[in-house]
Structures are given as structure tokens and as C-alpha cells.
Amino acid sequence: MKPQRPKVDPIRNPTLFQKEELDETDESPNSLTVERPYSEPGLCLGTSAFTAKGWEGSFYPKGMRSADYLAFYAQHFHTVEVDSTFYGCPSVRTVNNWAAQTPNGFIFSVKVPRVITHEKALVDCDAEFGEFIKTMAILGPKLGPMLFQFPFFDRWKFPKQDNFLAMLAPFLKKLPADRKFVIGIRNKSWLDAKFVDVLRQHKVALALTDTSFKIASYRDVAACQFLQSADTLFAVVHRAELHPI
């Protein structure tokens, strides 16, 4: 008989990541209610970065200052995946500006710097990771999942999945319990029940990407709940279109 996998309660309302309830008594200047046109019930929709070539004139009004992009973006989307943090930990001033330019309820998903995931591959990186966590904490309740986006690892680095998990598991034990984390890997052969079970033990979510899973609609995201390893579903879609059903 095949060993049974640990039973996981299905998610009640599939989301790209769980929304935190806001304090109704909050009367801060950016606590306005925003009706976002790019939204789906039960999903936090956003893009990777809030600016890219070609966005001015097509999404952002022509002539808008780049300093005003984030505030405008937050009126249309509920969340953003900050890609720039992958290249290095941002300054305190930058993160304070992100918080000030967005309304309450907006959520930042941030990539963990590549020095941690690529250059050091989780080894001897406590100082860099500690600095990143401390800096991101400035966002307060606006801080959402932090994504560890690993590269494709060649055999010389990790010959087998077991070698990677032997490095990953001890690091996951050290993650702060009051934060949300997501793991994304490009070694498709490692995406199996064993890998998901390790993430589940530490309540870390698996990044569902359309390069590793068939994701062409929001329904496909919900269908991946059997891979749920935390109270978070985090999907990354690189397709030009994502159909609503």
C-alpha cells in the first residue's frame, strides 16, 4: 500500500493570498475605500512590478510623473509583486514611500533578494535576510507574502531533490511565524508530494507558475488547491491573457 499523504483542509475561498481584515477605527489619511476595476471576487489581483516599458499612455495617463505611478496603480489593483527587491534590499526611505502612497488594505508581495536565493542559496545569509525582514516590516499590515524565487539548480549544486531539501528544511524552521512566505522553484522534477509536504510542515506556500502548472484561468488556480501547503495560494501567470473562467 502506498503511504497516505497528510490530509489538508481545502481552502474555503481560493485567493492568491489571504486578505487581512482592517481595523474599522483606522482613520489614517490613506484609509480611503478604493473601487478597483481590475479585481475578481476572492482574489487579490496584481502585476509583477507597477511599471514597465509601454505602460505610459496605455495604463498610466500620458505625462504622469513616475513618482505618482504607485498611487495610481493602487487605485486599480489590490496588490503588487515588487520585483525590484530581488536585486537588493530597498532603503528605509523607499519602503516608507511605498506605504505612504497606497491606501489601507493594499498588499505588497516582495521578492527575497537574489543574494539569498541565488548567490548564497540560503547558506550563511542570516545577516542579509534579517536586514530584509526588518526593512519590509515598515510596511506593517500592507506586507504580504515574501517570495523565495530560486533559480534552476544544476546537478553540481544540488544533485538531487533530497540535497536541496536538506538545505531548505533547516532554513524554513527559522522563518518568523508572523510572516507569510512563498517558495518558487524551477526544477520541475522536484515538484512532487514530498516537496509540498516539507512546505506544509512549515506553513510555507508553493508558488504556482504557468511555467510549471497549467494555469489559463482563475478556475485553474482554484483547481490547484490540492497543492496547498499554507493558508495562501500564490499564482504567477506570465501569459498575455488570463481568462476569468
trRosetta pair geometry for C-beta under 8 A, 3 or more apart (Angstrom, degrees):
i j d omega theta_ij theta_ji phi_ij phi_ji
4 7 8.0 -2 149 -49 115 80
5 193 5.5 -106 -98 -163 131 130
5 197 6.8 -133 -149 -80 96 117
6 197 6.5 122 17 -129 113 101
6 200 6.7 180 69 119 135 149
8 200 6.8 -96 -91 -135 126 138
8 226 7.9 131 61 -150 126 44
8 228 5.7 173 146 80 143 102
8 229 7.8 -73 -119 -98 152 36
10 225 5.6 61 -148 138 84 138
10 228 7.5 132 -134 18 44 151
11 14 5.2 100 97 -86 132 60
11 15 7.6 -140 170 16 140 71
11 225 5.2 -129 19 -136 104 127
11 228 6.0 178 -35 -102 106 154
11 231 7.5 130 -111 -152 99 55
11 233 6.6 -71 -34 -29 168 118
13 42 4.7 -133 172 -135 99 117
14 42 6.2 66 69 147 58 125
14 43 7.5 0 111 -80 79 84
14 221 6.2 145 154 118 134 95
14 222 4.1 -159 8 -108 168 83
14 225 6.2 -105 -97 -72 113 119
14 233 5.8 -12 -161 27 83 153
15 18 5.8 118 73 -84 138 42
15 19 6.8 -118 -163 -15 162 84
15 42 5.6 -127 -79 166 83 70
15 43 5.7 175 -134 -109 62 41
15 44 6.0 52 -177 -1 104 88
15 232 7.6 -64 86 -140 92 55
15 233 6.2 144 76 46 44 97
16 43 5.6 63 -13 -159 96 80
16 44 4.9 -114 54 58 107 82
16 45 7.0 124 -4 -79 145 43
16 46 8.0 -157 92 22 158 88
16 79 7.4 -152 86 53 130 152
16 221 7.3 -43 -83 -170 75 147
16 233 6.1 -85 -125 95 25 79
16 234 5.9 65 179 -120 71 43
16 235 5.6 -96 -121 29 92 86
17 44 5.9 -49 50 41 73 136
17 79 7.6 120 46 -112 110 169
17 107 7.2 -159 81 146 119 155
17 109 7.0 139 7 -82 152 121
17 144 5.5 106 101 -174 150 120
17 145 5.1 -137 -109 -21 155 118
17 180 6.7 112 -161 145 127 158
17 205 7.5 -115 -105 -14 96 172
17 232 4.6 7 -128 -147 79 105
17 233 7.0 -151 -75 60 47 46
17 234 5.7 25 -63 -84 100 85
18 180 7.7 -174 41 -94 99 152
18 231 5.6 3 -37 130 144 100
18 232 5.7 -96 -6 -91 92 76
19 44 6.3 153 -69 -64 95 119
19 78 7.9 -50 -99 169 118 136
19 105 7.6 14 -161 -157 111 83
19 107 7.3 -122 -115 -42 70 141
20 107 8.0 135 15 -90 96 116
20 141 5.6 -132 88 -167 149 105
22 26 6.3 -83 169 22 101 136
22 31 7.8 149 173 -145 141 97
22 104 5.6 94 -133 149 139 117
22 105 5.6 -53 -55 -73 136 89
22 141 7.4 128 -108 132 72 154
23 26 4.6 102 81 -34 96 101
26 31 5.0 179 117 -110 99 142
26 104 6.0 132 114 -110 146 167
27 31 6.1 -118 -137 38 20 152
28 31 4.9 115 58 -33 71 108
28 104 6.7 118 59 -52 114 122
30 100 7.1 174 -37 -164 146 39
30 101 8.0 107 -114 136 147 6
30 102 6.6 80 173 96 143 36
30 103 4.8 -155 167 -115 86 47
30 104 6.0 138 110 -26 81 73
31 103 6.7 120 -117 -165 13 86
31 104 4.5 11 -114 8 64 132
32 103 5.4 -89 58 -124 76 129
32 104 8.0 139 34 28 41 88
33 103 7.9 149 -95 171 11 151
34 74 7.0 -77 -131 139 176 79
34 75 5.5 -136 -154 -131 125 56
34 103 5.3 161 -23 36 124 157
34 105 7.6 -168 31 74 104 127
36 39 4.7 100 90 -38 104 120
36 75 6.8 169 -102 154 77 37
36 76 5.4 105 -150 -173 87 22
36 77 6.0 130 -162 -79 137 13
36 78 5.8 -146 28 -53 167 75
37 76 5.8 -30 40 -142 89 80
38 45 5.7 -123 141 101 90 129
38 76 5.3 45 16 161 109 86
38 77 5.3 -24 77 -86 121 75
39 43 7.3 167 -170 77 61 86
39 45 5.9 -172 -113 30 43 117
39 77 7.7 162 -69 -129 78 44
39 78 6.1 82 -106 -29 105 114
40 43 4.2 14 75 42 103 123
40 45 6.0 88 13 -37 93 128
40 218 6.0 -137 158 -103 165 156
40 244 6.7 178 -112 -134 128 95
43 218 6.4 -89 -55 -139 153 123
43 221 7.7 72 -109 89 124 156
44 78 4.7 -117 -147 98 76 127
44 79 4.5 52 160 -8 111 134
44 107 6.1 -12 -167 47 148 137
44 144 7.8 -169 123 -120 162 157
45 77 6.1 -108 102 -144 76 91
45 78 6.2 85 47 30 58 101
45 79 7.0 158 81 41 21 94
46 77 4.6 108 -109 166 71 130
46 78 6.4 -109 -57 66 98 62
46 79 3.7 -108 -29 87 140 72
46 80 4.6 -142 -179 -82 134 37
46 81 6.2 147 104 -14 117 72
46 107 7.9 -133 -31 75 148 88
46 109 7.4 160 69 19 142 112
47 50 6.7 124 70 -96 108 48
47 77 6.7 -96 0 -100 85 169
47 80 6.3 -14 59 -129 65 78
47 81 7.1 -116 115 31 32 88
48 80 7.9 124 -122 -173 16 70
48 81 4.6 -32 -111 73 62 116
48 83 5.2 61 171 -53 91 120
48 236 7.3 49 -63 -144 122 103
49 52 6.1 104 96 -57 126 94
49 80 7.1 11 -170 -178 6 110
49 81 7.2 -38 -26 84 43 72
49 82 7.0 76 -94 -137 53 38
49 83 4.6 -46 -55 19 98 115
49 84 6.9 95 -108 -30 101 86
50 69 5.9 143 126 137 108 108
50 70 5.5 87 97 -102 159 68
50 73 4.3 -31 -158 -89 121 174
50 80 5.0 -27 -59 -132 102 149
51 55 5.7 -141 -148 48 58 151
51 60 7.7 5 -114 -27 90 141
51 66 6.9 40 -116 -148 161 96
51 69 5.3 7 -71 170 117 160
52 55 5.3 102 56 -29 65 116
54 57 8.0 -84 -173 58 45 98
54 58 6.0 2 155 14 76 139
55 58 6.0 -105 -148 58 29 98
55 59 4.6 -39 -164 40 84 114
55 60 5.4 57 136 5 92 101
56 59 7.8 -47 -70 54 19 73
56 60 5.0 -38 -108 70 54 111
56 62 6.3 90 165 -110 85 56
56 64 7.1 -156 -131 47 92 93
57 60 7.3 3 -7 74 33 70
57 61 7.8 37 -92 -176 34 22
57 62 4.4 44 -94 -79 79 96
59 76 8.0 -149 -170 64 103 169
60 64 4.9 -117 168 51 106 138
60 69 5.9 -43 -100 -118 142 87
60 72 6.1 95 -120 99 87 152
61 64 4.7 101 67 -39 83 115
61 72 7.7 -134 8 -140 92 154
64 68 5.5 -112 178 75 99 119
64 69 6.9 119 124 -78 121 66
64 72 6.7 2 -172 -33 156 159
65 68 4.8 85 68 4 88 103
65 69 7.8 -119 104 -31 54 75
66 69 5.4 -15 -162 -21 49 119
68 71 5.6 -58 -165 44 63 112
68 72 5.9 62 141 -22 84 108
69 72 5.8 -68 -153 40 30 109
69 73 5.9 31 155 -24 70 110
70 73 5.4 -52 -143 35 32 115
70 74 6.3 32 158 -22 65 106
70 80 7.9 -90 -137 -1 88 163
70 98 6.6 -112 -173 -127 161 64
70 101 4.6 67 96 119 117 139
70 102 6.5 -72 151 -61 105 93
71 74 5.9 -54 -148 33 28 111
71 75 7.2 33 150 -24 58 101
71 101 4.5 -103 -65 -175 86 94
71 102 7.1 -145 -104 -76 54 49
72 75 5.9 -55 -164 24 36 114
72 76 7.3 13 149 -4 64 109
73 76 6.1 -78 -162 43 37 102
73 77 5.9 -28 167 32 79 108
73 80 6.7 39 139 -70 135 134
74 77 6.8 -73 -115 63 30 71
74 80 7.9 -74 -82 -22 76 118
74 101 7.0 154 0 129 142 79
74 102 4.4 -174 -105 -127 159 84
74 103 6.1 161 146 13 126 83
74 106 5.0 -22 -145 -106 116 147
77 80 6.5 94 104 -64 133 80
78 105 7.4 -68 -151 139 88 93
78 106 6.7 -165 -174 -122 46 58
78 107 6.6 18 143 25 81 98
79 106 6.9 158 -91 -169 47 64
79 107 4.2 -24 -106 71 101 94
79 108 7.2 180 -155 -81 77 21
79 109 6.2 47 171 -9 118 99
79 144 6.5 4 -138 -7 125 160
80 108 6.3 -18 64 -119 84 63
80 109 7.1 -155 98 35 39 78
81 109 4.5 -31 -106 81 69 110
81 110 7.5 170 -162 -83 55 23
81 111 7.1 62 172 -41 93 91
81 147 7.2 13 -151 0 112 144
81 236 7.6 27 -47 -107 171 102
82 85 5.1 60 115 -6 110 109
82 98 7.9 -18 -86 -123 142 151
82 108 5.8 11 -20 -168 118 102
82 109 6.9 180 13 85 73 50
82 110 4.6 -11 54 -110 113 74
82 111 6.7 -135 90 10 68 79
83 86 5.7 -31 -179 5 58 118
83 111 5.9 37 -130 2 40 134
84 87 6.0 -54 -170 31 53 108
84 90 7.0 61 111 -71 110 112
85 88 7.4 -110 -156 75 40 33
85 89 6.8 28 -152 -113 84 37
85 90 6.0 -65 -98 -21 83 99
85 110 4.6 20 34 -172 160 101
85 111 5.1 161 77 61 94 73
85 112 7.4 -27 127 -96 109 10
85 113 6.3 -94 157 -68 71 70
85 132 7.6 103 -177 -146 115 110
85 136 8.0 48 -136 -83 152 111
86 111 4.0 -11 -66 106 89 137
86 112 7.4 46 -108 76 61 36
86 113 6.3 137 -159 -123 26 37
86 114 5.4 53 171 -40 77 94
86 149 6.9 -27 -113 47 122 125
87 113 7.2 -58 77 -135 13 81
87 114 6.6 9 -99 7 34 115
88 113 5.7 50 -114 -126 23 122
88 115 7.6 54 -103 -14 63 116
89 113 5.7 -56 -48 -51 70 138
89 128 7.4 -164 -33 -166 127 76
89 131 5.6 -34 -104 120 175 107
89 132 4.9 -129 -102 -93 115 76
89 135 5.6 119 -177 30 111 158
90 94 4.2 -101 171 80 119 138
90 95 5.6 136 96 -48 121 89
90 135 6.6 166 67 155 72 138
91 94 4.6 102 57 2 80 101
91 95 7.2 -154 93 -1 45 85
91 135 7.9 -140 175 -146 13 130
92 95 6.0 -61 -150 40 33 106
92 96 6.2 36 153 -21 67 108
92 135 6.3 -121 -86 -133 66 90
92 138 6.5 146 -148 -68 75 157
93 96 5.7 -55 -148 36 30 113
93 97 6.5 32 153 -21 64 105
94 97 5.7 -57 -154 33 31 112
94 98 6.7 35 149 -22 65 100
95 98 5.5 -44 -150 28 38 115
95 99 6.6 37 152 -17 64 102
95 135 5.8 163 -22 168 157 86
95 136 6.9 -142 -131 -106 144 36
95 138 4.5 98 123 71 126 135
95 139 6.3 -94 -177 -53 104 84
96 99 5.8 -56 -153 37 33 111
96 100 6.2 29 153 -18 67 110
96 138 6.0 -74 -70 164 66 137
97 100 5.6 -57 -142 39 32 110
97 101 6.1 22 162 -16 67 113
98 101 6.3 -68 -146 39 24 104
98 102 6.6 -1 166 -3 62 119
98 108 6.5 44 157 -79 136 148
98 139 6.7 -34 97 -100 117 102
98 142 7.8 -179 127 118 99 143
99 102 6.7 -80 -149 42 23 98
99 138 6.5 -120 -29 133 141 89
99 139 5.4 -167 -81 -122 106 57
99 140 6.9 80 -131 21 133 100
99 142 6.0 167 -117 40 81 149
102 106 4.0 -102 166 64 121 156
102 108 7.9 160 31 -51 169 100
102 142 6.5 113 90 -140 131 147
103 106 5.5 111 62 -23 63 110
104 141 7.6 28 -152 81 84 123
104 142 7.7 -117 -133 -71 45 100
106 142 5.7 12 85 -136 75 110
107 142 6.0 -167 -110 -165 38 58
107 143 7.7 14 -153 130 70 6
107 144 4.0 61 177 -47 110 127
108 136 8.0 -152 100 -154 126 96
108 139 5.6 -98 37 -145 132 158
108 142 5.6 50 4 143 96 92
108 143 5.9 -36 63 -112 98 45
108 144 5.9 178 74 18 39 91
109 144 4.7 -50 -75 84 70 116
109 145 4.9 5 -128 62 100 82
109 146 7.4 -174 -163 -83 63 29
109 147 6.3 50 166 -23 102 110
109 182 7.8 7 -159 14 118 138
109 234 7.5 144 -138 -138 149 120
110 136 5.9 -146 44 -118 157 128
110 143 7.5 -40 2 -145 118 85
110 144 7.9 141 -2 62 73 74
110 146 5.5 -18 69 -117 86 74
110 147 7.1 -168 94 21 36 83
111 146 7.7 122 -128 -167 11 63
111 147 5.0 -41 -107 71 60 102
111 149 5.7 -28 -143 5 111 118
112 116 5.3 -74 152 69 111 135
112 117 5.7 114 93 -36 109 114
112 129 7.5 0 -155 -118 117 86
112 132 6.5 78 -140 151 73 162
112 146 5.8 75 -59 164 90 101
112 147 6.4 -143 -2 86 83 46
112 148 5.0 -2 27 -94 138 61
112 149 7.3 174 44 16 85 69
113 116 5.4 93 75 5 78 100
113 117 7.5 175 98 8 40 91
113 128 6.5 -106 68 167 133 117
113 132 6.0 -144 -2 -87 109 138
114 117 5.7 -69 -133 55 43 93
114 118 4.3 -9 -175 22 88 122
114 119 6.3 83 133 -12 78 94
115 118 7.3 -36 -79 55 13 82
115 119 4.7 -31 -139 41 49 129
115 120 6.1 33 159 -1 64 107
115 125 6.9 158 125 -132 86 119
115 128 5.4 -118 100 -160 124 161
116 119 7.6 28 -9 48 16 86
116 120 6.0 -36 -128 55 30 110
116 122 6.6 49 174 -82 78 49
116 125 4.7 129 -121 169 77 153
116 128 5.6 -163 -68 106 97 125
116 129 5.6 98 -113 -73 139 91
116 132 7.4 -66 -30 -5 145 153
116 148 7.5 -91 112 -125 113 94
117 121 7.0 30 179 -105 30 44
117 122 7.4 30 -106 -47 43 77
117 148 5.4 163 -96 -165 120 78
117 149 6.1 75 153 70 170 51
117 150 5.2 -138 -175 -95 107 58
117 151 7.3 133 135 -13 97 77
118 121 7.0 -5 -167 -65 9 70
118 150 7.5 157 -75 -146 64 52
118 151 5.3 70 -113 -19 95 120
120 123 5.2 -143 170 58 84 69
120 124 6.0 -122 -159 68 126 77
120 125 4.4 143 100 -63 150 116
120 128 7.5 147 19 35 150 145
121 150 7.8 63 -127 -135 80 105
121 153 7.9 83 -122 -104 133 122
121 157 7.1 -178 -85 -175 165 122
121 167 6.9 4 141 150 101 152
122 125 6.1 -105 -146 29 24 129
122 167 5.8 129 76 154 127 104
122 168 6.8 116 28 -100 172 51
122 171 4.6 -57 -171 -76 129 160
123 167 7.0 -55 -62 -154 95 119
125 128 4.8 -52 -170 47 83 113
125 129 5.3 81 128 -24 92 103
126 129 5.9 -61 -140 43 27 107
126 130 5.9 30 160 -23 65 111
127 130 5.9 -56 -145 36 25 111
127 131 6.5 25 156 -18 61 106
128 131 5.9 -55 -151 35 29 111
128 132 6.5 29 153 -19 63 108
129 132 5.6 -54 -149 36 34 113
129 133 6.3 33 155 -18 67 105
130 133 5.9 -53 -145 36 30 109
130 134 6.3 29 157 -18 64 109
131 134 5.8 -59 -148 38 28 111
131 135 6.2 25 157 -17 65 110
132 135 5.9 -59 -147 38 28 108
132 136 6.2 22 159 -14 65 111
132 146 8.0 117 139 -153 117 141
133 136 6.0 -60 -144 41 27 107
133 137 6.4 40 154 -35 62 103
133 146 8.0 -46 -99 -69 74 170
133 176 6.6 122 -157 -1 143 133
133 179 7.2 -98 -139 -52 105 165
134 137 5.7 -48 -155 18 29 119
135 138 6.2 -32 180 -3 44 113
136 139 6.0 -31 179 10 60 113
136 143 5.5 103 157 -125 95 133
136 146 6.8 53 161 -89 173 124
137 140 7.4 57 170 -68 55 40
137 143 6.8 -50 -110 -27 32 162
139 142 4.3 -107 171 75 97 96
139 143 4.0 123 82 -56 122 88
140 143 6.7 157 68 -2 22 97
143 146 7.8 -2 177 -54 102 95
143 179 7.4 -44 126 -132 123 95
144 180 6.3 -41 173 62 53 131
145 180 4.4 -73 -96 116 67 111
145 181 6.5 132 -158 -116 80 12
145 182 4.7 46 170 -20 131 113
145 205 6.6 -49 -128 41 140 134
145 232 6.0 134 -77 179 128 157
145 234 5.7 -91 73 -89 171 139
146 179 6.5 3 6 161 119 122
146 180 6.9 144 12 89 71 62
146 181 5.3 -30 64 -110 87 69
146 182 7.0 179 82 23 37 79
147 181 7.7 152 -88 -164 27 58
147 182 4.6 -24 -106 71 72 109
147 183 7.9 165 -156 -85 61 16
147 184 6.1 17 -174 -4 105 116
147 207 6.4 63 -141 -75 111 132
147 234 7.2 -176 -94 161 108 153
148 181 6.8 25 -11 -177 103 104
148 182 6.9 -172 25 89 69 54
148 183 5.1 -15 65 -113 109 62
148 184 6.7 179 89 27 56 70
149 184 4.5 -9 -114 65 65 122
149 207 7.3 5 -98 4 78 168
150 153 7.0 -24 157 -38 117 104
150 183 7.4 8 -8 -169 110 82
150 184 6.5 -176 22 89 71 62
150 185 4.9 -3 58 -108 120 68
150 186 6.7 -141 96 7 78 85
151 186 6.3 -42 173 26 32 132
152 186 4.1 -79 -72 98 77 123
152 187 6.0 127 -142 -64 68 70
153 157 4.6 -113 -166 80 97 127
153 158 4.7 22 140 31 142 109
153 164 6.6 152 50 -88 162 123
153 186 8.0 142 -2 63 64 91
153 187 5.8 -38 39 -50 87 129
154 157 5.5 94 61 8 69 99
155 158 7.4 -89 -137 80 31 42
155 159 5.0 43 -167 -118 80 56
156 159 7.8 47 -86 -72 13 72
158 161 7.7 59 147 -98 119 19
158 163 4.3 177 -155 95 80 115
158 164 4.3 48 -165 -61 156 86
158 167 7.5 -104 -99 13 120 132
159 163 5.5 92 43 -10 74 150
160 163 5.2 110 58 -1 68 98
160 164 7.7 -132 104 2 44 86
161 164 5.7 -59 -157 38 40 110
161 165 6.1 35 151 -17 74 108
161 187 7.5 -178 -92 118 83 136
161 189 7.3 -129 -56 112 115 87
161 190 4.4 156 -109 -119 111 94
161 192 7.8 -13 -136 29 171 113
161 194 7.2 96 130 92 140 128
161 195 6.7 -90 -167 -71 128 106
162 165 5.7 -56 -142 41 32 110
162 166 6.2 40 155 -28 65 104
163 166 5.7 -50 -149 28 29 115
163 167 7.1 21 153 -10 59 104
164 167 6.0 -64 -160 40 34 105
164 168 5.9 27 150 -20 71 115
164 185 8.0 78 165 -127 154 144
164 187 7.6 -172 -38 42 165 152
164 190 6.7 -17 56 -128 149 151
165 168 5.3 -56 -132 42 36 111
165 169 5.7 40 170 -29 72 105
165 194 7.6 -60 -77 141 159 105
165 195 7.1 -132 -83 -109 117 69
165 198 5.7 -136 -143 -84 112 166
166 169 6.8 -36 -129 24 20 109
166 170 7.9 14 166 -6 47 103
167 170 7.2 -71 -168 36 28 100
167 171 6.9 17 151 -12 64 116
168 171 5.9 -73 -158 40 34 109
168 172 6.2 33 155 -24 74 108
168 183 7.7 53 -156 -128 132 148
168 198 6.8 72 102 144 121 141
169 172 5.8 -54 -147 31 31 112
169 173 6.9 39 155 -26 62 100
169 198 5.8 -92 -88 -160 97 118
169 202 7.7 -179 -142 -36 61 135
170 173 5.7 -47 -157 23 37 118
170 174 7.4 29 151 -15 62 104
171 174 6.0 -63 -164 33 40 109
171 175 7.5 57 143 -43 66 89
172 175 5.7 -29 -160 -6 46 118
172 181 8.0 -169 -131 89 83 149
172 198 7.4 141 19 156 162 91
172 199 7.6 -142 -125 -116 154 49
172 201 7.9 90 116 86 140 93
172 202 4.0 -24 155 -136 123 176
172 204 5.9 -93 -140 -22 120 144
173 202 6.8 -106 -73 -109 46 123
175 179 6.9 -115 169 67 96 107
175 181 5.7 -70 -158 -14 150 152
175 202 6.7 88 36 172 126 121
175 204 7.1 93 36 -79 167 115
176 179 4.8 63 83 9 103 110
177 203 8.0 56 -141 60 76 136
180 205 7.1 16 -179 -1 96 118
180 230 7.3 137 -146 145 89 148
180 232 5.7 102 -161 -48 127 156
181 204 4.8 -35 88 -130 102 95
181 205 7.0 176 96 27 47 79
182 204 7.0 163 -102 179 22 80
182 205 4.5 -31 -107 76 78 100
182 206 7.2 95 -159 -157 77 3
182 207 5.1 86 161 -62 114 89
182 232 7.0 -102 -80 113 99 134
182 234 4.6 -29 -119 39 146 164
183 199 5.9 -131 28 -106 132 124
183 204 5.7 53 -16 143 107 122
183 205 7.3 175 19 87 69 48
183 206 6.0 -34 65 -112 87 53
183 207 6.4 -135 91 -2 36 92
184 206 7.8 113 -88 -173 50 54
184 207 3.4 -20 -84 42 94 145
184 209 6.5 74 -147 -34 115 124
184 236 7.2 17 -112 7 142 142
185 190 5.9 -53 120 76 149 129
185 191 7.0 -176 73 -67 111 89
185 195 7.8 -95 30 -170 148 146
186 211 7.6 -16 -128 110 83 133
186 212 7.7 -143 -128 -65 44 118
187 190 4.4 50 102 3 107 117
187 191 7.8 169 98 -25 63 80
188 191 5.6 -44 -162 12 48 116
188 212 5.5 -175 -111 -127 95 95
189 192 7.9 -10 164 -31 46 109
190 195 5.3 98 155 -73 81 146
191 195 6.0 -89 -122 58 30 149
191 196 7.8 54 -165 -45 61 95
191 206 7.9 112 -136 -168 96 137
191 212 6.0 128 -41 -180 165 130
192 195 5.5 101 51 10 60 100
192 196 7.3 -125 106 0 32 94
193 196 5.8 -60 -145 42 33 109
193 197 6.0 38 156 -26 68 108
194 197 5.8 -54 -148 32 27 113
194 198 6.9 30 153 -20 61 100
195 198 5.9 -53 -158 29 33 111
195 199 6.9 28 149 -12 64 104
195 206 7.8 90 125 -106 102 129
196 199 5.6 -56 -154 39 38 111
196 200 6.1 42 149 -25 69 106
196 206 6.0 -44 -113 -45 85 146
196 227 5.7 -119 -117 -154 143 73
196 229 5.2 -148 -169 -72 78 120
197 200 5.3 -50 -143 34 34 116
197 201 6.6 44 155 -28 63 98
197 229 7.8 -144 -85 -120 16 110
198 201 5.9 -47 -155 24 31 115
198 202 7.2 1 156 6 60 106
199 202 6.4 -79 -159 50 33 92
199 204 4.5 -104 -158 76 83 92
199 205 7.1 56 168 -155 128 2
199 206 5.6 121 87 -58 173 89
199 229 3.9 32 106 158 108 158
199 230 7.2 -83 150 -33 98 97
200 203 7.2 30 -166 -77 35 38
200 204 8.0 -99 -55 46 20 65
200 228 8.0 77 -100 117 104 57
200 229 4.0 -112 -71 -147 70 82
200 230 7.3 -158 -116 -53 52 58
203 229 7.4 170 -137 140 25 74
203 230 4.7 92 -176 -116 60 96
203 231 7.4 1 -162 0 103 82
204 229 6.3 -16 79 118 54 120
204 230 5.8 -132 94 -50 5 132
205 228 7.9 -39 -128 -152 82 58
205 229 5.9 156 -120 66 35 91
205 230 4.2 -88 -65 39 74 123
205 232 4.1 -74 -65 84 144 105
205 233 6.8 -171 -152 -100 128 21
205 234 5.1 103 127 3 138 112
206 227 5.6 -83 62 153 140 110
206 229 5.3 85 -17 13 96 126
206 234 7.6 -173 90 49 35 96
207 234 5.2 -53 -109 100 63 110
207 235 7.6 139 -168 -106 60 23
207 236 5.9 11 180 -2 108 115
208 212 7.5 -132 -157 73 48 105
208 213 5.3 -39 -165 35 89 146
208 215 6.4 115 143 -61 107 142
208 221 6.8 142 91 -130 147 73
208 224 5.2 82 -118 136 152 166
208 227 6.9 125 -83 82 110 142
208 233 6.9 -7 5 -174 129 86
208 234 6.7 153 19 85 79 53
208 235 4.5 -30 75 -106 105 74
208 236 7.1 166 84 22 50 67
209 212 5.0 69 66 19 91 97
209 213 6.7 124 68 24 42 87
209 215 7.6 -137 153 18 20 136
209 235 7.5 158 -82 -162 34 55
209 236 4.5 -16 -105 67 81 103
209 237 7.7 177 -152 -77 52 36
209 238 7.4 28 -171 -14 95 103
210 213 6.6 -74 -110 71 34 66
210 214 7.4 40 -144 -142 73 21
210 215 4.3 -108 -91 53 87 100
210 216 7.6 102 -131 -66 124 53
210 236 7.2 -123 2 100 77 62
210 237 4.9 63 -23 -128 128 64
210 238 5.7 -143 56 28 115 79
210 239 5.8 -58 111 -25 171 99
211 238 6.7 31 -45 17 97 131
213 220 7.6 156 136 161 105 112
213 224 6.1 42 175 -102 158 134
214 220 6.3 -115 113 -150 72 136
215 220 4.5 170 -129 112 55 132
215 221 6.2 57 -140 -67 113 70
215 224 7.5 -25 -86 -34 104 137
215 235 6.1 171 -149 -163 158 122
215 237 5.6 -120 111 -97 122 101
215 239 7.9 -156 96 -3 82 125
215 242 7.7 -14 141 -128 91 105
216 220 5.8 98 37 -19 57 151
216 239 7.0 60 -120 -22 64 171
216 242 7.2 -176 -180 -135 35 58
216 243 6.2 15 145 25 80 105
217 220 5.1 113 57 -3 67 97
217 221 7.7 -121 105 -2 48 83
217 242 6.6 141 -112 179 33 69
217 243 4.3 -41 -99 76 95 89
217 244 6.7 0 -156 89 96 14
217 245 5.7 -12 -174 121 140 14
218 221 5.5 -44 -160 26 45 116
218 222 6.8 42 147 -14 68 101
218 242 7.0 86 -49 153 71 107
218 243 7.7 -118 1 97 75 53
218 244 5.8 -7 8 -159 121 43
218 245 7.0 -31 48 -83 96 34
219 222 5.7 -55 -154 38 37 110
219 223 6.2 41 148 -25 68 107
219 245 5.7 51 -29 -159 122 49
220 223 5.3 -52 -145 33 35 116
220 224 6.8 39 154 -27 63 101
221 224 6.0 -57 -161 24 32 112
221 233 6.5 116 172 144 97 135
221 235 4.8 -70 -119 -48 113 159
222 225 6.2 -14 -178 -30 49 110
224 227 5.2 -33 171 29 85 115
224 228 7.9 127 124 -49 70 71
224 233 7.0 129 86 -148 104 122
224 235 7.6 129 47 -89 147 112
225 228 4.9 2 -169 -35 63 117
225 233 6.8 -60 -99 -84 73 136
228 233 6.5 -57 -104 -79 91 92
237 242 5.1 62 126 -81 163 126
239 242 6.1 127 73 -67 115 72
